[in-house]
Amino acid sequence: MAGFSSEIVMKQELRPCFVDGKKVLFNKWAHIKNFFGQEFEVGIVEYENGQVEKVEPNNIKFCDNKRI
């Protein structure tokens, strides 16, 4: 089949948002457990200086209007 490729490419789009008034890029949601075995969701964000951090969902304010 001409023009057909068996390669699958997945592209993750980073979303602009704010955490505590600071501009960050949202990477993804992560499901984690704490020391006591409690499970919860956090957002993985990257600050302008390159620092990556786990953030509680209620502390993230998205700048775009995308619905996912």
C-alpha positions in Angstrom: 0.0 0.0 0.0 1.7 3.2 -1.1 2.1 5.9 1.5 1.2 3.6 4.4 3.4 3.5 7.5 3.1 1.0 10.3 4.7 3.5 12.7 2.4 4.9 15.4 3.3 8.4 16.7 1.7 9.7 19.8 2.1 13.4 20.6 1.4 14.7 24.0 0.2 18.3 24.0 1.3 20.5 27.0 -1.4 22.9 28.3 -0.7 26.3 29.7 -2.0 26.9 33.2 -1.3 28.7 36.5 -0.4 27.3 39.9 -0.3 29.8 42.7 -0.1 32.6 40.2 2.9 31.2 38.4 2.8 30.2 34.7 3.3 26.5 34.2 2.8 23.8 31.6 0.5 21.0 32.5 1.9 17.6 31.4 -0.5 15.0 32.6 -2.6 13.6 35.4 -1.0 10.9 37.6 -2.6 8.4 40.0 -0.4 8.0 43.1 -0.4 6.5 46.6 0.9 8.1 49.7 2.8 6.5 52.6 -0.5 5.4 54.2 -1.8 3.7 51.0 -4.3 6.4 50.2 -4.8 6.9 46.5 -5.4 10.2 44.7 -4.8 12.1 41.5 -2.3 14.9 41.0 -1.3 17.0 38.1 2.3 17.0 36.8 3.4 20.5 35.9 6.6 22.2 34.7 7.6 25.7 35.7 9.4 28.1 33.5 12.7 27.3 35.2 12.3 23.6 34.3 11.3 22.4 37.8 8.7 19.6 37.7 6.2 19.2 40.5 3.1 17.3 41.5 0.2 19.6 42.2 -3.3 19.0 43.6 -6.0 19.4 41.0 -7.8 22.3 42.8 -4.6 24.3 42.6 -4.4 24.2 38.8 -6.1 26.9 36.7 -6.0 26.2 32.9 -5.6 29.1 30.5 -7.1 27.5 27.5 -10.7 26.4 26.9 -10.0 22.8 26.0 -12.3 20.1 27.3 -10.7 16.7 27.7 
